[in-house]
Amino acid sequence: MRARPKPAARGGIALRRPRTEDDLLTGLPLRTRFVADAGRELAREPGAPAALLCLDVDRLKTVNGVLGYEAGDSLLLGLAQRLAQLRTTVGVRCGRLSGGTFVALVPLADAQGWRTAVSQLQAVLNHRQLWHGQTLDLTVSIGVALHPDHGLGTETLLQRAEQAMFEAKRLRTEVALYDPEFEADRLSHLSLLSELETAIADGQLRQFLQPKLGVADQRLASVEALVRWQHPVRGWLPPSEFVPFAESTGRIRQITQWMLEQAIATLARWRAEGREAPPIAVNISTLDLQDGLLPARIEALLSRAGVPAELLQLELTETGLMASTQDPIHVMHSLRRLGVRLAIDDFGTGQSSLAYLQRLPVHELKIDRSFVDGVDQDAKRQELLGSIITLGHGLGLQVSAEGVENAAELAVLKRLGCDLVQGYLLAKPMDVARFEAWMEPAALAL
């Protein structure tokens, strides 16, 4: 008799032969089977406390994009192995939903014990592993829904755990517990998104401007354009109320187009009035960078308005660049050839590698405000900030810091050689009329 073939092994991990309703990579149950198995388990003791967890691997797209999909698979297999071990040690039932998203049903002694259970789970799951000489950090964002408090059916609990996981991602926290207000917020944001097209057509969006000053010459160097929504019913809405959801639904492109048109029109008017027009920076999203026609659209807008390309700057978040499913560098090169200035915004939050940073055809590095906040009181943070500034200068980039709120922070940045600063200490975002009035004596004694 011929011997049966051994289970396949990938990344050094032996996997059992998967059933058709199991994931081919990890051998874990897929959604349908997990829901059925977990449902049977919950039905045995209808009132027994349990936590249903939705876990999403952080920075998986970055690993896939920089090191390749085999490296990403190695992370997923490492996580799957640890989840399978928890099944045998503490009775955790687990499965894989899709991509880097997993699910686990954790029995609890009581409903209040979910925090301890999640902490113990994190201690097992978050780890470092080697892949071809590279150290890969595996961390997960976790959404939690409690049985029976948040629902009795597995499908309901799973949907609510997914909502909590998305909230954890949005807030950049490790863990989020489901809150019924999530649903109300989601419906509110969906309502706003349905009104966005009308808002643009009816002139409800407003362009606000915040200045950026040079540390050395104390002069206005450039301006960041920010969007606000003057809703006819809800009043003034900050970007956090609608921009993240516009990004997740693809409607951010409408906002970007409006912002570009407004910024270029403002520059054209300043030039026509004989003003010394500082460059205006517009934030663009990952979705915008995936549009190969973006450089041509911008070139057409600039040409029609008679505005030199160097007066327009585009800011791209480091997190967005690293999360992009397509390599954005060819679009960035086209924009640079056009003469548009490029900046990496929120630098330090996106886990980019030095090798990747060297490839980016950018002019400026904007240090995230989390590095600036309280830097005058933290010697280690000052060393880190100094290293980032030295790195930027070493790559031939201007370095700016955002979120400067007091003179002590400003003094540290000046001592460390930061080129540009932006923040409430200098000026809050203003509508265009107020900014033009502010711009007249636009020097600050730094």
N, C-alpha and C positions, 0 to 999 in steps of 0.2 A: 504494500500500500504506500502511495506517495505521501510524504509528510506535508502537513498543512503549512502554507506560507506563514511566516511570522508577521505580527502586526508591524505596520510601517513605523519608521522612526524618523523624526525630523528634529534638528537642533539638539540631538542627544537625548530626546525624550521618547520613550516607547509609548505608542498609543494603541488602544484596543481598536479592533475593527469596528468602524462606525456603522450604525444602522442607517437606513435611508432618511430617518428623521433626525439624524445627528449631524453635527458639523464635520465636514471632511477634514479640515485642518486640525482641530483640537479634539475631536471625538465627543465634545459636550453636546447635550441636547439642544436642538434649535427651538425657536419660540413656541411652535405648536406643541411639541412634546413636553417642553418645560411647563407650559401653562397647564397641560393635562395632569402631569405628575404632581406639580405643586398643588393643584386644585384638590386632588385626591388626598394629599397629605393634610391640607387645611381642613378638609371635610371630616377627618377622623376626630378632631376636637374643635368644633366650630368656634368656641370662644377662646381658644388658646392663643396667647400673645405670640406674635412673630413679626419679623421685619423683612420686607421685600426690598432688596437693594438693586439699583441699576448702576452699574459701574462702567465708566468710559475711560479708556487708556489716554492719558495726557500726551500730547505732542506726537501721536502716532504718525500723522501726516508728515511731520518734520523728519522723523526717522526714515519713513519710506522715501521721501524726496531726496534726502541727503545721502543715505547709506543704501537705499534699495529695499525692495519688498521682502527679501529674505531676512534682512535685519528686523523689519517690522514683524514678520512671522515669528521670529525668535522671541520677541517680547510677548506676543500673544500666547505662544506655547508655554512660556514661563509662567504667565498668569494662569493659564488653564491648568497647569500642573499643580499649582498651589491651591486653586479652587477645588480640584479633585481630592487633594489631601484633606481639605476641610470637611469634605463629605464623610470621610471615614473617621475623623477625629471628633468632630462636634456636630455632625448631622446636618451640615449645610447642603442644601440642594442647589445646584448651579446649572447654568446654561449659557449659550452665546446667542445674542440677538442678531448682530451684524457688525461688520468691520471690527472696531475696537471696543464694542459695547457688549458687556456681559451682564448676567442677572443672577442673583442668589437669594434664596429663601432661608432665613436664619431663625431658628427657634429661640425664643426668649423665656427666661424665668418669669419676668414681669414686663409690662409695657415700658416702664422707666429705664429698663436695662439696655435699651437700644444703643445708647451712646457708648457704653462699655463694650458691647458686642462689636460695634463698628470700629472702635479703636483697636480691639484685638485683631479684627480682620485686616485693618490697614497694616498692622505690624507684620502680618504674614505676607500680604500682597505687595506692599511697596518695597522694592529691593533694587539692587544693581546686579546686572549680569554682563558677562563678557561675550562679545560677538566679534570674531576675527580680530582680536586685539583691541576692539573698541569697547569702552564702558558705556552701557545703556542704562539709564535711570528709568525705572518703571514706577510711575505713580498713577493713581486713578482718582477721578472725580466721582463722587457717590451721591446718588439721590435715594432717599429713604421714604418708604410708605409703610405704615404700621397696620397690622391685622389685630383686632377687627376695627380699630378706630377709624381708619381711612378707607375701609371697604372690606367686604367679605369674599368677593370673587377675585381669582388670581388676575384676570385680565384687567379689572378695575384697578387693583393694586399696582399692576405693572405700568399701566398708563400714568398713574400718579407718581410712581417712583421715577419714571422717565421725565416727567415735568420737573420734579425736584432736582434731577441730575442736570437738566438744562439750566435751571436756576443757579446751581452750584458753578457751572461753567461761566454763566453770565457774570456772577459776582466774584469769580476767581477764588472761591472757597473750596476746601477739600470735600465738605459734606453739607448737604442741605436736606432738611426734613420737609416733607410735603405740607403745604399750607393751603386750605381751601381758597385763600385769596389769589393763589397762582392762577386759578381758572378765571376768576373775575378780571385779573390783570390781563390774561391772555385775550379774553373777549374784548376788553377795552382797547388793547393794542390792535387787534384785528379790525375793530371799528375805525380806529385812527388811520390804519393803512388803507382802508377802503375810501377814506376821505382825502387821502394824500394828493391824488390827481386833481381833485377839485381845488385843494388848497394852493397848488402850484398855479393853476389856471386863474384863480381868483385873487392872487397876490397876497395870500395869507402868510407865506414864508418871508422872513426878514434876514437880511445880511447884517451880521454884527462883526466888528473888527477889533482885534487886540494887538497892540504894538509889540515889537521885539526890538530891543536896543543893543547897540554894540557896547561892550564893556570898556574897550580902550578909548573910543572917541566920544562916548556918551551921546551918540546920535541915533535917530530912528533908522533902523536897518531894513526892516520889512514888517509886514502885517499878516496876521493869520485871520482868514475869513471863517466865521462860524455861523451856523444856521440856527434860527429860532423860528418857532411857529406861533403866530398869534391866532389861536383858534377862536372862532366867533362865539363858542359856548364855553369852552374850558379855559379860555384865557391864554396867557403865555405858557408855552410848553418848551422845556429844555430838550436838547438833543437826546438825552438818555431816555426820554419818554417815547421816542419813535425811531431814532436812527438804528439801534441794534436790531429791531424787528424789521425795518426796511431792508437791512443787510441780509437777514435770514430768509426773506421772501424774494430777493432780487430787485425790489423796488428802489434800492439805494441808487441805482443808476439814474433815476429821474431826479433825485436830489442832487447828485453830482453834476448832472448837466445844468441844472438851475444854478448851482453854486458857481460853476465855471462861467456861465453867461453873465451872472451878476458881477463877479470879480473883474472880468475883462471889460465889461461896460463901465465899471467904476474907474478902472485904470484909464480907459479912453477919455472919460469926462475930465479926470484930473489933468491929463495931458492937454486937452483942448482948452482948459482954463488956465494953463500955464503953470500949474503946480508942479513941484518936484515929486513925482509919483514914486513912492517906495514899492518894491515888489509885493505882491499879494500871494499868500500861500493858501491853497485849497486842499482839504483832506479828500483823498480818494480811497476806495475800498478795494479789497481783493478781487471782487467781481469786476470792477472797472479795469483792473490790470489784465484780466483775462480777455478783454475785448480788444482784438487786434486793430480795430478801426478807431480806437481812442486817439492815437497821435494825429490821424487825419482830421478828426472832428475838432480837435484843439487847434490845429494849424488853420483850419477854415475860420474858426471863431476869431483868432488873433488877426488873421489877414483882413477879414471884413471890418474889424474895429481899428485896424492900423496900429496895433499894440505890439511892441517888440517882445519876442518870446521870453527874453531873460527877465521880464517883469512879472512873469507867472511862475510860481513855485508849486509843486505838488508834494504833499506829505503822505507817506505810506507807512502804516504802522508795522513795526517789526513782527508783531504777532500775526498780522494779516499776511505778510510776506511768507512767514514760515508755515502758515496753514494753507497756503494756496495749493490747489490740486493741479495747477499747471505752472510751469516755470515762467515767471513774469519777466525774466530778464530781457528777452528780445523786445518786449513792448517798452521797457524802461530805456533800452538803448535807442529806440526810435524817438522817444521823447527827448532824450538828451541831445541827440543829433539835431532835433528841431530847435534846440536852444533853451528849452524849459529847464528850470532848476529842480532838482529832486532832493528830498530829505527823508530820512528814516525817523519816524515819530515814535515816541514811547520806548526809546532804546533801553534795553536791559530787561524787558519783560517777556521777550519772545524766544529765548534759548537759542539764538542763532550762533553758528560756529564762526570762528575767525575766517576759515576758508570760504564760507558762504558770503560773509561780509565783504571780503576782498573782491568778489565777483560783481558786486552791485555797483552800477554806474551812477552813484549819488554824489551830491555836493556837500551835504550837511547831515550831522548826527544830532538828533534832539534827545537829550537825556530825560527819561521819565521822571515825573515829579516825586515819585516814591524814593528816589535817590537824593533828592534835594531837601525834602521835608525834615527839618531838625538836624541837618548835616553839621551845623555849627556846634552841636552838643555831642557828636559821636566821632571820635578819632578814626575808628575803623571805616566808617562810612566816608570820611574825608579821603582816606587812602584809596578806597574803591573808586570814588568819584574822580580823583586825580588820575587813576589808572585808565579810566574810560576816556578822559580828556586827552591823555597822552596817546592812547590807541587811535582816537579819531584824528589827531594831528599827524600821527605816523602814517595814516592812510591818505593824507592830503585833504582832509575834510574840515570844514568849519564845525565847531561844536557849540551847541546852544543848550540851555537848561530851561525847562518850563516849571511853573509852579513856585516861583520865587515870591515869598510872602513877607519876608522881613529883612532888615538891613544886615543882620548877622549872617544869614544864609548868603546874601549877596556878597559880603566881604570874603567869605570862604571861596566862592566861585571866582571872584576876581583874583584872589591869591593863587588859585590852582590853574589860572590861565584860560578859563572859559571865554569863548569869543562873544556869545550873544546870550541875552537873558530875557525872560518873558514871565509875567506873573502879576498877581494882584498888587504887589508892592509898587509896580510901575503903573499899571492901569488895568482895570477890569474890561471885559469886552463891552463895546459901545456900538450903538447904531451909527450909521454912516455920518449923519449930521453932527452928532456929538464928537465923533472921532475927528472930523475935519476941524472942528473948533479946538480940540485938544492938540491937533497936529501943528498948529501955528508956533507954539513955543516948545516944540517936541524934543528938547534936550533935558536929560535928567542928570543931576549931580551924583554920579556914582562914586 
